[in-house]
Amino acid sequence: MKERSLHGWIPVLLAVAAYVVLVHWEAAWETVLKFLFPGETNHLYTRSSLARLVWEHLVLVTVASGLATLAGVLIGIFVTRSTGRSFRPVADDLSSVGQTFPPAAVLALAVPATGFGFKPAMLALFLYGIMPVLRNTITGLESVPDETKDAALGMGMRPWQLLLGVELPLALRVIISGIRITTVINIGTATIAATIGAGGLGAPIVSGLISHNPSIILEGAVAAALLALLADAVIEQVERSLA
Amino acid sequence: MNETRGGSFNRSLPVFAGTAVAIASFLLLDFMSKRPSRISGASGISAFEILEPAEAAAVIGLNLCMAAAGLFLKPPARQKILLLLSCLSLFLYVFLAGRGAERVVADMPLARVFPSTGAWLGILGSAVVFSTESSTLPDRFFKSALSGLLLCALAALVFYGQLDGLSIMREYANRSGRFWQEGVAHVFLSASAVGVAVLVGVPLGFVAFTRSSFEKGIFAVTNSLQTIPSLALFGLLISPLAWLSRTYPFFASIGVRGTGSAPALIALSLYALLPVVRNTYTAFKIIDPAIIDAGKGMGMNRLQLFSTVELPVALPVILGGIRIAGVQTVGNTVVAALIGAGGFGQFIFQGLGEAAPDLILLGAISTVLLALAADGLLGALTGIARPGRRGREEVARP
């Protein structure tokens, strides 16, 4: 069992390593982009290195998704306990109406509220990221059979022991799949966040669109697309190794 | 006895929390924010500076009434009265925001006024009350009639110019012609993208269902497409399309360019593919084989079986996928404005460029309303297709 889950990690980790090498190897990018766009003078984004852009992107997404996960799981636990059960319909409604809100619109709405830069991007990613985690936490906790909970209580477990020792471990896989959705959405939204001055891999795309330079558009687009696919694969592997 | 009382108190917690937050934020936080001109910095205005005493009393009174109703009333009168009060309160907040803005603008014609935290938290509080009570009221007709009435009342406020003092409406008044033009572009682009996604995705989902050898590949591709950030997908399509139109004059003659609506339509359709494919696949997967056997037993041929048995059962699930795709596409179309495809995103990005918050709000709120409308419309369509009373009659007729 353990051996099989380790096997799955090998290609994922190789891909991560390859990506790290790729974003540091600017000479390779320049060669390929020079070949594709011989007419351009600038082939790479000049204001920041690719590795730095990836780093900015990752910090934004990781911090926002981490806080969103914390908030989503806590709210999800609260509305499935007896004291918070009456808030359950509100949580359901907010998360379903909230998911109708376009991420780009949430991002734009954060600007009049907090100004330009990193802060509104963080706020938007955080708020938007809560919903998938919240929804999956509720689903996961509710899928724990009543008999299991009764058995645990019958063994003399306290409610918090039941939660930490039984319910959360059983719900973990579903919760992690919510974190995966949040992370992938946030990587996409963080790309758009370059338009409000938050940096990241959207910066070369937006800058290339403004200056009509397809070479730096491609630089940012390829790096962003690979980052999203990679993050998705990594979290999927985490999910799988829990099975 | 004690337990039931505790239970009903517990039940009312969201009502208490919602109204308490509303009253506290009304008293302590800014009700509206004001900027002396379109692009200058904002300052807050408290409810007491801008509202008449009677108006402020109405807000606080309504919230207290809701809290009292939550404490004392028993179902079913409780839910109906609370729903009614919460709708009244939602209307009151919007109405008073309009009145307040009108007063500021009367003194300072260039000022831009918009509701602030105090008003938004009050609206949230009433929405919490509405959501809590509507979840326990089985009377669907009452709920939809009430929300319909509220929507009509809010639309009337807009129509009769009661909100014209608000910054977003003034921004709209300055560009009403272009607003509708971009709105039509937004709807047209989103609808075409979903149309293409349906034309491609439904057969693809069906193939994934019937040929298991294709299943993995189809899902791997559509899944990856949706994982790629939308802006990156637009970026990836620009160079190949620019190359196509440069190399083959035919493509240039039909309007294919690196930027504009061609890459936007392709990217948006690719993006919308996954929900359609996934739901089509699921729709056929969950059909009970016994129904199909029964149809075969009645002597139906493959085509009859498909059109009279499989499709009517699968349709609501497929429509559910189209609904998800529709809502997502309305949102992603915002990003398409960055590559020159128009739509409400145009206002958002222009507003960001000019540092004009009102223009950003105009674009963002219009997009949100459009997404909610798409969700409601496609949701209603899904509801009609669901094998309810009417659906069954239609299936039984042949």
Contacts between the chains, C-beta under 8 A, distances in Angstrom:
chain1	res1	chain2	res2	distance
A	36	B	239	7.2
A	37	B	239	7.7
A	82	B	10	7.7
A	83	B	10	6.9
A	85	B	10	7.6
A	86	B	10	5.7
A	86	B	11	5.1
A	86	B	12	7.4
A	86	B	13	5.0
A	86	B	14	5.5
A	86	B	132	6.8
A	87	B	13	7.0
A	87	B	14	5.3
A	87	B	17	7.9
A	87	B	132	7.7
A	88	B	135	7.9
A	89	B	14	8.0
A	89	B	131	5.4
A	89	B	132	5.5
A	89	B	134	7.6
A	89	B	135	3.4
A	89	B	136	7.8
A	90	B	14	5.6
A	90	B	128	5.1
A	90	B	131	4.9
A	90	B	132	5.8
A	92	B	131	8.0
A	92	B	135	7.7
A	93	B	127	8.0
A	93	B	131	4.1
A	93	B	135	7.9
A	94	B	131	7.6
A	97	B	372	7.7
A	99	B	327	8.0
A	100	B	327	5.5
A	100	B	368	7.7
A	100	B	371	5.1
A	100	B	372	5.6
A	100	B	375	5.0
A	101	B	331	7.7
A	101	B	368	5.5
A	101	B	371	6.8
A	102	B	330	6.6
A	102	B	331	2.6
A	102	B	332	7.4
A	102	B	334	5.8
A	102	B	367	5.5
A	102	B	368	6.8
A	102	B	371	5.6
A	103	B	331	6.4
A	104	B	331	6.3
A	104	B	332	7.7
A	104	B	334	4.1
A	104	B	335	5.6
A	104	B	345	6.9
A	104	B	348	7.2
A	104	B	367	7.6
A	105	B	331	6.8
A	105	B	334	6.3
A	105	B	348	7.4
A	105	B	363	7.9
A	105	B	364	4.2
A	105	B	365	7.8
A	105	B	367	4.6
A	105	B	368	5.2
A	105	B	371	7.7
A	106	B	364	8.0
A	108	B	334	7.9
A	108	B	348	4.6
A	108	B	351	7.6
A	108	B	352	7.1
A	108	B	360	5.1
A	108	B	363	6.7
A	108	B	364	4.2
A	109	B	360	7.5
A	109	B	361	7.2
A	109	B	364	4.9
A	109	B	365	7.8
A	111	B	352	6.7
A	111	B	357	6.9
A	111	B	360	5.8
A	112	B	114	7.9
A	112	B	357	3.7
A	112	B	360	6.0
A	112	B	361	6.1
A	116	B	352	7.9
A	116	B	355	7.7
A	184	B	227	5.5
A	187	B	229	6.0
A	188	B	228	7.8
A	188	B	229	3.8
A	188	B	230	5.8
A	188	B	231	7.5
A	188	B	232	7.9
A	189	B	229	8.0
A	190	B	229	7.9
A	191	B	229	4.1
A	191	B	230	7.6
A	191	B	231	4.5
A	191	B	232	6.0
A	192	B	229	7.7
A	192	B	230	7.4
A	192	B	231	5.4
A	192	B	335	6.0
A	195	B	338	7.1
A	195	B	349	6.2
A	195	B	352	5.8
A	196	B	352	6.1
A	201	B	232	7.6
A	202	B	229	7.8
A	202	B	231	5.7
A	205	B	231	5.6
A	205	B	232	6.9
A	205	B	235	4.7
A	206	B	231	7.9
A	206	B	338	7.0
A	208	B	235	7.5
A	209	B	235	7.9
A	209	B	259	7.6
A	209	B	338	5.9
A	209	B	339	6.4
A	214	B	238	5.8
A	214	B	239	4.7
A	214	B	242	6.6
A	214	B	258	6.9
A	217	B	235	4.6
A	217	B	238	5.9
A	217	B	239	7.4
A	218	B	235	6.7
A	218	B	236	7.2
A	218	B	238	7.9
A	218	B	239	5.8
A	220	B	232	7.2
A	220	B	235	6.4
A	221	B	231	7.6
A	221	B	232	4.2
A	221	B	233	7.6
A	221	B	234	7.8
A	221	B	235	3.1
A	221	B	236	4.8
A	222	B	232	7.7
A	222	B	236	7.1
A	224	B	228	7.8
A	224	B	229	5.0
A	224	B	231	7.3
A	224	B	232	4.0
A	224	B	235	7.9
A	225	B	228	4.4
A	225	B	229	6.7
A	225	B	232	4.5
A	225	B	233	7.3
A	225	B	236	6.6
A	228	B	227	5.0
A	228	B	228	5.7
A	228	B	229	5.6
A	228	B	232	7.4
A	229	B	224	6.0
A	229	B	227	5.5
A	229	B	228	6.9
A	232	B	227	4.8
